[in-house]
Amino acid sequence: MNFKLSFGEIPNLGNIVNAVWRVNGKRGDVVLNAEDVGADKTGTAQEFANQAATNLENEVNELKKLIENSGGGGDLWNWVSINEIGTLLNSETNTYFLEEYFIDGVGGIQFCIKDNILWFRALFKVVGNINGTSFALLTVSDPKYYPKLGIKGEVAFRPACTQLNAGSILDQFTFYFSKEYEGVNYELRSAQSLRMTAIYSILPTPIGFI
């Protein structure tokens, strides 16, 4: 006995098997059509095509995400918050000297790795007076964001930050990035005193190679 399939649609495989068993033992050609196997004459093939198109679209979207996350997304900058890779808590004094500040939803303290360079940008408010220098303003604990520093273990920026609300709009202060004292993390430290309630802005600044 030979089987000839005449569906025009994509049937359920289990229905085909059941149909074969029902006609087992017959002689000659047995034609299995859509009604025999429960195929949808009008919609199954189209539904299959639609599902294939949806699957392809999902795969393309996943590939796009993979390219973007790998840094190959052209001019894409993947900024991450300090809260994802470290902390604003000063471990020496158990104090917060800064807090993230936002204007119309824009701001915060963020880092980005692009073309093997670590970048930094920030908009923050001083919430604790800093009298003197070398106070840790934030700590980066994710090794992925550790920069290659100089032979002295630090990188300085002069000038680096603009004060927005108090004093002269041209007031700026110097900060530097250094390896944590007696530790493995990296810290952003102040190089001068800071006044409480002052708001500072730092445009994207390259810190060093990763």
matplotlib code that plots the C-alpha trace (Angstrom):
import matplotlib.pyplot as plt

x = [0.0, 1.3, 0.3, -0.1, -0.4, -2.7, -2.9, -1.9, -1.5, 0.7, -1.2, -0.7, 1.8, -0.1, -3.2, -1.3, -0.1, -3.7, -5.0, -2.4, -3.4, -7.1, -6.4, -3.8, -4.3, -6.0, -4.6, -3.6, -3.1, -4.6, -4.9, -4.9, -6.4, -7.0, -10.1, -8.4, -5.7, -7.6, -5.7, -7.2, -7.8, -8.0, -5.7, -3.0, -0.5, -0.9, -0.6, 2.6, 3.9, 2.9, 4.6, 7.8, 7.8, 7.3, 10.2, 12.5, 11.6, 12.3, 15.7, 16.6, 15.7, 17.8, 20.7, 20.3, 20.4, 23.5, 25.4, 24.4, 25.4, 28.8, 29.7, 29.4, 26.4, 28.1, 27.8, 25.8, 26.9, 25.8, 25.9, 25.5, 24.7, 27.2, 24.6, 25.1, 28.9, 29.7, 28.5, 28.4, 29.0, 32.4, 33.6, 36.1, 33.5, 30.4, 29.0, 27.5, 29.1, 27.2, 23.8, 22.7, 20.8, 18.4, 17.0, 13.9, 14.9, 18.4, 21.5, 22.9, 26.4, 27.2, 30.1, 30.5, 33.1, 33.5, 36.4, 38.3, 38.1, 36.3, 34.1, 32.5, 29.6, 27.7, 25.2, 25.2, 24.5, 26.9, 25.1, 28.0, 30.6, 34.1, 36.9, 40.2, 41.2, 41.4, 37.8, 36.4, 33.2, 32.3, 33.7, 33.7, 33.8, 33.1, 36.5, 35.1, 35.2, 38.8, 40.9, 44.6, 46.1, 49.5, 52.6, 51.3, 48.0, 45.9, 44.5, 43.7, 41.4, 42.0, 39.5, 36.7, 33.4, 31.2, 29.1, 25.6, 23.8, 26.2, 29.0, 30.3, 29.1, 32.8, 33.6, 35.2, 36.9, 39.5, 38.9, 41.0, 40.6, 42.8, 43.0, 41.4, 43.7, 44.6, 41.9, 41.3, 38.4, 38.8, 37.6, 36.8, 38.3, 38.0, 41.1, 39.6, 36.9, 33.2, 30.2, 26.9, 24.0, 26.3, 25.2, 27.9, 27.9, 30.5, 30.2, 31.4, 35.1, 37.5, 39.2, 41.6, 42.0, 40.3]
y = [0.0, 3.5, 6.7, 10.0, 13.1, 15.9, 18.6, 22.0, 22.9, 21.9, 19.1, 17.7, 14.8, 12.8, 13.0, 11.6, 8.6, 7.9, 8.1, 5.6, 3.2, 3.5, 2.5, -0.1, -3.3, -1.6, -2.3, 0.2, 3.9, 5.6, 9.4, 11.3, 14.7, 17.6, 16.1, 12.9, 14.5, 17.5, 20.1, 23.6, 24.0, 27.8, 28.9, 26.5, 27.4, 31.1, 30.8, 28.8, 31.6, 34.3, 32.4, 32.0, 35.7, 36.5, 34.1, 35.8, 39.2, 38.0, 36.7, 39.9, 41.9, 39.6, 40.0, 43.8, 43.7, 41.5, 43.9, 46.9, 45.3, 44.2, 47.8, 47.3, 49.5, 52.4, 55.6, 54.0, 55.0, 52.5, 54.6, 52.8, 54.4, 54.4, 52.4, 49.5, 49.3, 50.9, 53.2, 56.8, 55.8, 56.9, 53.7, 55.7, 58.0, 56.0, 59.2, 60.3, 63.5, 63.5, 62.5, 62.2, 65.3, 65.5, 68.3, 67.4, 63.7, 64.2, 63.8, 61.4, 59.9, 57.5, 55.6, 54.3, 52.1, 53.0, 52.1, 50.7, 54.1, 54.7, 57.8, 59.6, 62.2, 63.6, 65.9, 65.9, 67.8, 68.1, 66.8, 66.9, 69.6, 68.6, 70.6, 69.6, 67.2, 63.5, 62.6, 59.7, 60.9, 57.6, 54.0, 51.8, 48.1, 46.4, 45.3, 45.9, 49.6, 49.8, 52.1, 51.8, 54.5, 56.2, 55.1, 57.0, 55.1, 58.1, 60.3, 64.0, 66.4, 70.2, 71.8, 69.2, 70.4, 73.4, 74.7, 75.6, 77.1, 78.8, 81.3, 82.1, 79.9, 79.6, 78.0, 74.6, 72.0, 69.4, 65.7, 62.6, 58.9, 56.6, 53.1, 52.7, 53.0, 49.5, 48.0, 46.9, 49.2, 52.6, 55.9, 59.4, 61.8, 65.5, 67.7, 70.6, 71.6, 71.4, 73.3, 71.6, 72.2, 73.1, 71.5, 70.5, 69.4, 67.2, 66.7, 63.4, 63.1, 60.4, 58.9, 56.4, 53.2, 50.0]
z = [0.0, -1.0, 0.6, -1.3, 0.8, -0.4, 2.2, 1.0, 4.7, 7.6, 9.5, 12.9, 12.7, 15.3, 13.1, 10.2, 12.3, 13.4, 9.9, 8.7, 11.4, 10.4, 6.7, 7.5, 5.4, 2.5, -1.0, -3.6, -3.2, -0.2, -0.4, 2.9, 2.6, 5.1, 6.5, 7.3, 9.5, 10.9, 9.0, 8.6, 4.9, 5.0, 7.8, 8.8, 6.1, 6.6, 10.4, 9.9, 7.7, 10.2, 13.0, 11.0, 10.3, 14.0, 15.0, 12.5, 13.9, 17.4, 16.3, 14.6, 17.8, 20.0, 17.6, 17.7, 21.5, 21.5, 19.2, 21.3, 24.6, 23.1, 22.4, 18.6, 18.3, 16.5, 18.6, 21.4, 24.9, 27.6, 30.7, 34.1, 37.4, 40.3, 42.2, 39.8, 40.0, 43.4, 46.1, 47.2, 50.8, 52.2, 54.0, 56.2, 57.7, 57.0, 55.5, 52.2, 50.9, 47.6, 46.3, 42.7, 41.3, 38.4, 36.3, 34.3, 34.7, 33.5, 35.6, 38.2, 38.5, 35.7, 34.0, 30.5, 28.7, 25.0, 22.8, 25.8, 27.6, 30.9, 30.8, 33.7, 33.8, 36.8, 38.2, 42.0, 45.1, 48.1, 51.2, 53.6, 54.1, 53.1, 54.8, 53.3, 50.6, 49.8, 50.9, 48.9, 47.1, 45.6, 45.3, 42.2, 43.2, 39.8, 38.4, 34.9, 35.6, 37.0, 34.9, 34.2, 36.4, 36.3, 38.3, 41.3, 41.2, 40.4, 37.7, 38.3, 36.5, 36.5, 36.3, 36.1, 37.6, 37.3, 40.3, 39.2, 42.1, 44.7, 44.3, 40.8, 37.9, 37.0, 40.4, 39.8, 41.9, 41.1, 41.8, 41.1, 40.7, 42.8, 44.1, 47.5, 50.5, 51.7, 49.4, 45.8, 44.8, 43.1, 44.5, 43.2, 45.7, 46.2, 45.9, 47.8, 50.2, 49.2, 50.6, 51.5, 49.1, 46.2, 42.9, 40.5, 36.8, 35.1, 31.4, 29.9, 30.9, 29.9, 33.0, 31.4, 29.5, 30.7]

ax = plt.figure().add_subplot(projection="3d")
ax.plot(x, y, z, "-o")
ax.set_aspect("equal")
plt.show()
